[in-house]
Amino acid sequence: MARERIRWPVVVDRAREIVDGYGPLKVTLRQVMYRLAAEGVLPHTPPRPAARAASPT
């Protein structure tokens, strides 16, 4: 399954709009990333399971 390429100029422009929309309030990068994913500007990738450490034998 081929992934669609991320259009970075679109991402940056929309991220700027999101940050500017908060006005004097502060916004975190995580909040911006969630908004971009929710709007479909960035793809949502589910978290990967953590790698298990090798058990001592």
N, C-alpha and C positions, 0 to 999 in steps of 0.2 A: 504494500500500500504506500503510494508516494505521498509525501507531505507537501502541502502548499507552502511556497516560500513566504516568509514574513516580509511585508512591505514596510520597511523601517521608517521612511518619511511619514507615512500615514500614522504609524504608532507614535512617533515623536510628536507630531502635530496634535493628535488626540490627547496624549499624556499632558501636553502643555495646556490644553483647554481644561482638562480635569483639574490640574493644579490651580490654574487661574480661577476656576469656578469656586474654589474654597475661600477666595478672598483673603481676609486677614488670618483665617484659621490655618493651622499647619496640617499637612497631609503626609502620610508615610509612603514610602515606595511600595510597600506591601498593599496598601489601599489602592494605589494607582494600578498596580498589576492586577489585582482582583477586578477592578472596574474594567480594565482593558480586556480581560478574559471573558467577563460577563457580557460585554458588548460584542464579542467575537472579533475584536481587533487583533488580539493575540490568541493563539490556540491554547485550549485548556489541556494540559498534560497531567494525567493522574500521577500521584507520587509513586515512586518505585519502592518496593519493599526493601528494608535495610538488609544488607548482606549479613549473613550469619557468620559469626566467628567460628573457626574450626574448634571442635571440642577436643580437649586433651585426651589422649588415649592411654 
